[in-house]
Amino acid sequence: MLRHELQPGKLIAGLVLVLAGVLYAGDAAGAWDIPWFVVIPLVTGGLCLAGAVAFLTGRVRRRRQRGRTGAEPA
C-alpha cells in the first residue's frame, strides 16, 4: 500500500470546515441558535491557522531534506 505524507495544514482546514458545518447543521436542526456571522471569524481564523501550519511544515521538511543531502559521516 502506498503511503502518503501527513499534511497537518490540510487536516486543520478540514477540521475547521467540518466544525462550521456541524454548527450550521445543529442550528438547522433546532439544537441551538447560532448567529449567521459566527462562521466568518471561525473559517477565516481556521484557514489562517492552517496556512501558517502548512508553511511551517514545509519549512521543516525542506530543512530536514537539506540536512540529508550532505556528506554522510564515515
URURHU-V243077 format. One record per residue. N is the residue number from 1. RES is the residue in one small letter. SS is DSSP state (~ for helix, > for strand, _ for the rest). PHI is phi in degrees with one decimal (NA if undefined). NEAR is the number of other C-alpha atoms within 12 Angstrom. Layout:
N|RES|SS|PHI|NEAR / N|RES|SS|PHI|NEAR
This chain:
1|m|_|NA|3 / 2|l|_|-72.2|4 / 3|r|_|-102.8|5 / 4|h|_|-121.7|6 / 5|e|_|-83.2|12 / 6|l|_|-69.9|14 / 7|q|_|-121.1|19 / 8|p|~|-64.7|21 / 9|g|~|-63.4|24 / 10|k|~|-68.0|23 / 11|l|~|-62.8|20 / 12|i|~|-65.2|24 / 13|a|~|-60.3|26 / 14|g|~|-63.3|20 / 15|l|~|-64.0|20 / 16|v|~|-65.7|26 / 17|l|~|-69.3|24 / 18|v|~|-65.6|18 / 19|l|~|-60.5|19 / 20|a|~|-62.3|27 / 21|g|~|-65.0|19 / 22|v|~|-65.1|18 / 23|l|~|-61.3|25 / 24|y|~|-70.1|22 / 25|a|~|-65.6|16 / 26|g|~|-65.1|16 / 27|d|~|-67.3|18 / 28|a|~|-67.0|15 / 29|a|~|-78.8|12 / 30|g|_|88.6|11 / 31|a|_|-68.8|12 / 32|w|_|-154.9|13 / 33|d|_|-114.4|15 / 34|i|_|-108.7|19 / 35|p|_|-62.6|13 / 36|w|_|-62.9|14 / 37|f|_|-85.3|14 / 38|v|~|-68.2|18 / 39|v|~|-72.1|23 / 40|i|~|-62.5|15 / 41|p|~|-68.2|16 / 42|l|~|-62.9|23 / 43|v|~|-69.3|24 / 44|t|~|-62.3|18 / 45|g|~|-64.1|19 / 46|g|~|-65.2|26 / 47|l|~|-70.3|26 / 48|c|~|-65.7|19 / 49|l|~|-62.7|24 / 50|a|~|-63.7|26 / 51|g|~|-63.9|22 / 52|a|~|-65.0|19 / 53|v|~|-65.9|22 / 54|a|~|-63.9|22 / 55|f|~|-62.3|18 / 56|l|~|-65.2|17 / 57|t|~|-62.6|20 / 58|g|~|-63.2|19 / 59|r|~|-63.5|14 / 60|v|~|-65.2|14 / 61|r|~|-66.0|17 / 62|r|~|-64.8|14 / 63|r|~|-66.3|14 / 64|r|~|-65.8|13 / 65|q|~|-65.2|12 / 66|r|~|-64.5|12 / 67|g|~|-69.2|12 / 68|r|~|-79.8|12 / 69|t|_|-81.8|11 / 70|g|_|-71.9|10 / 71|a|_|-67.6|8 / 72|e|_|-83.4|7 / 73|p|_|-67.9|6 / 74|a|_|-86.5|3
